[in-house]
Amino acid sequence: SDYFMKYPLAGRDPAEVAQKELIPQIRQAEALGQNLILIPLLEDHAVKSESEKQEIISNVTQALEKVPDTAVRIAFETELPVNELIDFVDRFKSDRIGVYYDIGNCTSYGFDCPKDFEMLGARVFGVHVKDRKAGSTQSVILGTGDGEFEKCFAVLAKNGYNGTYI
């Protein structure tokens, strides 16, 4: 994931991104027995426009089409509100694309995390368990912020979530 913080998916040649970066990373994950690649669309690389979304969708789709035989999935961690996030992920038209949800970040943005998990359902591929106060970018000791972990975990369990908690 740190790789894509340095080299974002938008604003670059799609063929190069697919051929030289995404496909090799998918194959490397596969070789290591990993089934998930996290792509952060955060901070300086947060999605800011429809054209950036379309570029990312095009770049990633192009790569996935060239490796149809893999079980490796891609999860996006974003700053998008849940309705916009669902729209973004669904536009890939692939069950190999999902969400890596950061409870701390989303709490700090003022999102309703349990409701987000209800709406996202099976689109959640990974969860970052971190705590923050609403409106603050400073992480705090788990349980001392505003993260609603019990409610979040209950919704995830109800949804049949079996991914990772980091």
C-alpha positions in Angstrom: 0.0 0.0 0.0 2.9 2.4 0.6 3.8 2.0 -3.0 0.6 3.6 -4.2 0.9 6.5 -1.7 4.1 7.4 -3.6 2.9 6.4 -7.1 -0.8 7.1 -7.4 -3.0 5.4 -10.0 -4.4 8.6 -11.6 -2.5 11.0 -13.8 -0.3 8.4 -15.4 -0.3 6.2 -18.5 -2.8 3.4 -18.0 -0.9 0.7 -19.9 2.2 1.4 -17.9 0.4 1.4 -14.6 -1.2 -2.0 -15.5 1.7 -3.7 -17.1 4.6 -2.4 -14.9 2.9 -2.0 -11.6 -0.4 -3.6 -10.9 0.0 -6.9 -12.7 3.5 -7.6 -11.2 2.1 -6.7 -7.7 -0.9 -9.0 -8.2 1.4 -11.8 -9.3 3.8 -11.2 -6.4 0.9 -11.3 -3.9 -0.2 -14.5 -5.5 3.2 -16.0 -5.2 3.3 -15.0 -1.5 0.0 -16.6 -0.9 -1.7 -13.3 -0.3 -5.2 -12.6 -1.6 -5.5 -8.8 -1.0 -3.8 -5.7 -2.3 -4.6 -2.5 -0.5 -4.6 0.7 -2.5 -4.9 3.9 -0.4 -6.7 6.8 -2.0 -5.9 9.1 0.9 -4.5 12.5 1.7 -2.6 13.9 -1.3 -3.9 11.0 -3.4 -7.6 11.2 -2.3 -10.0 11.0 -5.3 -10.9 14.6 -6.0 -12.8 14.4 -9.3 -14.9 12.3 -11.6 -12.0 12.1 -14.1 -9.6 10.7 -11.4 -12.2 8.1 -10.5 -12.6 7.1 -14.2 -8.8 6.9 -14.6 -8.4 4.6 -11.6 -11.3 2.4 -12.7 -9.8 2.2 -16.2 -6.2 1.4 -14.9 -7.3 -1.2 -12.4 -9.8 -2.8 -14.8 -7.2 -3.1 -17.5 -4.8 -4.9 -15.1 -7.5 -7.3 -13.8 -8.5 -8.2 -17.3 -5.0 -9.4 -18.0 -4.9 -11.6 -14.9 -8.3 -13.3 -14.9 -6.9 -16.5 -13.4 -6.0 -15.0 -10.0 -7.9 -14.9 -6.7 -6.1 -11.7 -5.6 -8.5 -9.0 -4.8 -8.0 -5.2 -4.6 -9.3 -3.1 -1.7 -9.4 0.7 -1.8 -9.1 2.7 1.4 -10.6 6.1 0.7 -12.0 9.3 2.3 -15.2 9.0 0.3 -18.6 9.1 2.0 -20.3 5.7 1.9 -22.8 6.4 -1.0 -20.0 7.7 -3.2 -17.7 4.8 -2.2 -20.3 2.2 -3.1 -20.9 3.9 -6.4 -17.1 4.0 -7.1 -16.5 0.3 -6.2 -19.6 -0.9 -8.0 -18.5 0.8 -11.2 -15.6 -1.7 -11.5 -18.2 -4.4 -12.1 -15.9 -7.0 -10.4 -16.3 -9.0 -7.2 -12.5 -8.7 -7.0 -12.8 -5.0 -6.1 -13.8 -3.9 -2.6 -13.2 -1.6 0.4 -10.5 -1.5 3.1 -12.3 0.4 5.8 -10.4 2.4 8.4 -12.7 2.9 11.5 -10.4 5.6 13.0 -10.2 7.6 9.8 -13.9 7.3 9.1 -14.7 8.3 12.7 -12.6 11.4 12.3 -14.4 12.4 9.1 -17.7 12.2 11.1 -19.0 9.0 9.2 -21.4 6.7 10.9 -19.2 3.6 10.7 -21.8 0.9 11.8 -24.2 2.3 9.2 -21.4 2.4 6.6 -20.7 -1.3 7.3 -24.4 -2.1 6.9 -24.5 -0.4 3.5 -21.1 -1.7 2.3 -22.0 -5.4 3.1 -19.8 -7.8 1.3 -17.8 -5.0 -0.4 -15.7 -4.9 2.8 -12.5 -6.8 2.3 -10.4 -5.5 5.2 -10.8 -3.4 8.4 -8.3 -1.2 10.1 -9.1 -1.0 13.8 -7.9 2.4 14.9 -9.5 4.9 17.2 -9.9 8.7 16.8 -12.0 11.5 18.1 -14.5 12.9 15.5 -12.9 15.8 13.7 -9.3 14.9 14.8 -6.6 13.3 12.7 -4.7 12.2 15.9 -5.1 8.4 16.6 -5.8 7.6 20.3 -5.6 4.4 22.4 -8.4 2.0 21.4 -11.5 2.7 23.4 -10.6 6.3 24.2 -11.9 7.9 21.0 -15.3 7.9 19.3 -15.0 4.7 17.3 -18.1 2.5 17.8 -16.2 -0.8 17.7 -18.9 -3.0 19.3 -21.5 -1.8 16.9 -19.1 -2.1 14.0 -18.1 -5.7 14.9 -21.8 -6.7 15.3 -22.7 -5.4 11.9 -19.6 -7.1 10.3 -20.5 -10.4 12.0 -24.1 -10.1 10.8 -22.8 -9.5 7.3 -20.7 -12.6 7.5 -17.4 -10.7 7.3 -14.4 -13.0 7.5 -11.6 -10.7 6.3 -8.7 -9.3 8.3 -8.6 -6.9 11.2 -5.4 -4.9 11.4 
